[in-house]
Amino acid sequence: MSDQVAPARPEGIAGRSGLWQRLRSVDGPWEVTALGVVSVLCWTTAALAPAGAWRLVPAAGGAFFFVGVACFLYSSLSGKQAVWDDLIDQLAMQGSEHVLDVGCGRGAVLTTAARRLTDGRAVGIDLWRQRDQAGNSALAAWDAARAAHVAERTEFLTADMTELPFGDATFDVVLTSMAVHNVHPLSLRRRAIAETVRVLKPGGMLIMLDIKVRGRVRQLTSLGMCSVTSRSAGPRMWWLGPLVRTTVITARKSPATGHLANAMMSQPVTATEY
């Protein structure tokens, strides 16, 4: 793991804009591709099948998987941003906060938070894996910061969320969007969650949007976090219709939480917890 600031794109080289640039930021590009291929195969099978009821099953399957593609595209390109706009507005930040985005990807959530800052600082960390988000790179994140006119108060680091390169109680707000579920095995996922708690200041706020969140409310509560809530993000962040839905988890760090976060990182986790 490196804690070096990822290199910025040289001044004067602007990122692409328009539909192509937006499509390059789709979450789960391999999943979208797989759903699209299966949808086409189903419809092709339906077209080649004998006339009658035999066509209905593959045709319905093709429609189902096509809806999955549409959900991924809508959630990635529009719905996710709308949900985060609302959540960050609800924080009512004063402008001087230090904000961390864990698994920041191309920087959309981080720049949304940075727009609310005046003399605060927004830091994003990621390993920049293409399989997690199309076009995922530090250069794309810096482009997003420049386009939003917040580059002077943002910073991007190459770092692992299971070992954050920050001291205890560093940030007022920690955000993470569709990132923690990508951490495997479960013991490392548990460690990543404990790390988000460790770097929060007492009274700081955690907002986590993700899928496969079973056990996280229990873990956050055991780490000493208070006011822990869990709710659906709604249709704006459905990934395969209502079958794969995003959950919004929020929690505040109480003054006595720090030692619990450090202790929990060394405890084993069982598969039934997630």
N, C-alpha and C positions, 0 to 999 in steps of 0.2 A: 504494500500500500504506500502511496505517495501522498504527501500533504502539500505538494507544490501547486501553486496557482496554475490552472490550465492556460496555455498560451492564447492570447487574443488574436483574432483576425486582424491583419494590418489595417490601419486607418485608410479609408477610401475604398475598401473592398466591401461592397454591400451584399447582403444576403439576397437570394432570389425572393420574389414576392408572387402573390397570386395563388391560383388553385393548386399548381404543382407543388409549391412550397408547403402549402397546408397539407396536401396528401402525404408529403414526406414526414409529417409529424404524427402519423397514426400510431396509436398504441397497439401492441401486439401484432406487428405486421405479418408474422408467420401464421398466426391464427386467422387473420383476415384473408390471407391468400388461400389457406386450406378451406375455409368456409366457401369462398368463391369457386374454387375448383370443384368441390363436392356438389355445389349448387348446379354448376354447368353439367357435370356428369349425370346428375339426377334428371335434369331436363332433357339431356340427350337420350337417356334411357327411355324416358317417357315418349319422346318423339319417335323412337324406333320400335316401341312396343306395339303389339296388335291393338287395334281400336277397341275401346271399351273400358271396363273397370280396371284392367291391368295398367292403364296409364295413370290412374289416379294416385297410386302410392308414390311412384318416383316424382310425379309432378308436384305433389304436396311436399315431399322431401326437399325438392329444389326450392320451393317457395320458403320453407322453413329456414334453410341455410342462407338464402338470399336476405331474409329478414335479419339474420345474424350479421351479415356484412353491413347492412344499412345501420344497424345499432352501433357497431364498432365505429363506423365513419361518423355518425352523428355525435356519439359520445366524445370521440377524440377531437373532432374539429369544432364543436359548438357547445354541446351539453356540459362537458367538463369545465370549460371556462366560465360558463354562466353560474355553475354551482360554486366554484371558487370565488367568483366576484361577490356573491352573496355572503359566503362564509367570512371572507376577509373584511367586508364592510361591517359585519356583525362584531368583529373584534374591536372596532372603534379605537384603533391605535392612535397614539398621540403624535407619532412621527419620529420619536427618538429611539424607538425599539431596535434591538438587534434580533434579526430574524434568520432562522436556518431552514432551508428546504432540503430534506433528506431524499435523495434520488430525484434530483431536480430535472433530469432530462434536458430538453431543449429550452427550459427556462420560463415557460409560460406562467406557472404559478408564482415563481420567485419574482418575476417582473411585475406581476399583479400586486404582490405585497410591497415591492419597492416603490411603486407609485404613491403609496400612502405614507412614505417616509420623507422626512426633511433632513435631519442630521443623524438619522439612524443608519443602520447597515444591514444589507441582505446578503447572505452567503448561501450558495448552493453546492452540494456535493453529489458526485455520481461516479460510476465506473464506466459510463458512456457505452453501454452494450447495445448493439444494433438490434438484437432480438427482442429487447424490451420495448423499444420505440424506434420507429423508422427515422433515419436521419439523425440519430442521437449522437451528439458530439459537443465538446466544449465550445467549438467555434460557432455552432448554431446557437448555443445559449448566449454567447457574447453578442451575436447578431441581434437576438431578441432584446437584450438589454439596451443595445444602442438604438434600436428601432423605437423602444419605449422611452428613450431619453433618461434612463436610470443607470447607465453604465458606471457613472462616477460613484455611486453608492452600492454597487453590487460586486460580488467576488465569486469565482467559480473554482472549486478545488476537485482534483481527482482523489477520491477517498472511498473507503469501504464503510457502509453504514453500521457494520458490526464492530467497528473500531474507530469511532469518530475522533479526528485529530484536534479536539478542543478540550479545554479544562472543564471541570465541574461547574455548573451554574453559570454558563456563558451567555445563553440566549433567553430573551423574553418570550419569544414565540418559536415553536418548532412546527413545521408543516411537512407533510409527506403525502404524495398522491400516487396511488396505483404502483407502489414500489416495494413495500415490505413483503408482499406475497411472492415476489421473485427470489427471495432469499431461501436457500436450502442448505443443509437440512433444517429441521424444526428447531434444533438447539441454537443454530445461528440466527434464526428468525426471532427467537426469544431474546437473544443477546442484542439484536438490532433495536428491538422495542425498549429494552432496558437502557440502551445508549441514548435514545431520544429523551428519556426521563433524566438521565444523569446530566446532560448538558443544559437542561432547563434551569432557569433561576427559580427560587422559591416564589410562588405566585404566578409563574409563567404558564402559558397556555399551549397545549398540544392539540393539533387538528390532524387527524389521519383519515384519508379516504382510501378504501381498498376493498378487495374481494377476499373470500376465504378468511374471514376474521374471527372464526370460532376461537374462543379462549382469550381473546385480547382484552376484553373488558375485565375479566377475572385477573389477568396478569397485571394490568395497570392498577387495579385496586390493590393487589397484593404488594405492588411497588410503592404504595402510599399516596398515589394520585387521588385527588378528590373531585367531586362533581363530574364523575365519569358518565358520559351519555353515549348511546348508540342508536342510530336511526338510519333509515334508508335515504339515499340521495335522490330517490325518485326516478321516473322514466328518463330524465336527462342523462343518467349514467347507467343505463341498461346496456349490457354487452351481448347478450343473447336473449333479448326480450327479458321478461321477468325471471327467467331461469338463472341468469347470472347478473346479480344486482350489486351495485356499489353501496357500501355502508360508510356512514360518517360517524367517526368516533372522536369525541372531544373530552379533554380532561385538563384539570388544573393541578399544578404541583404545590403540595402543601409544604410548609417550612421544614418538616422533619423527614422529607422523602429521600434525601441524597444517599444515606448509608444503605437504604433498602435497595436502591437501584444497583449499587455496586455489589451487594450480596447476591442479588437475584441472578446476575450474569453468570455465576459459577454453578447454579443449580441445574440438574438435568431436567429435560422435558420429555413427556410421553406423547405418543402419536394421538392419543385421544383428546389432547388439549386443544387441537386446532382442526 
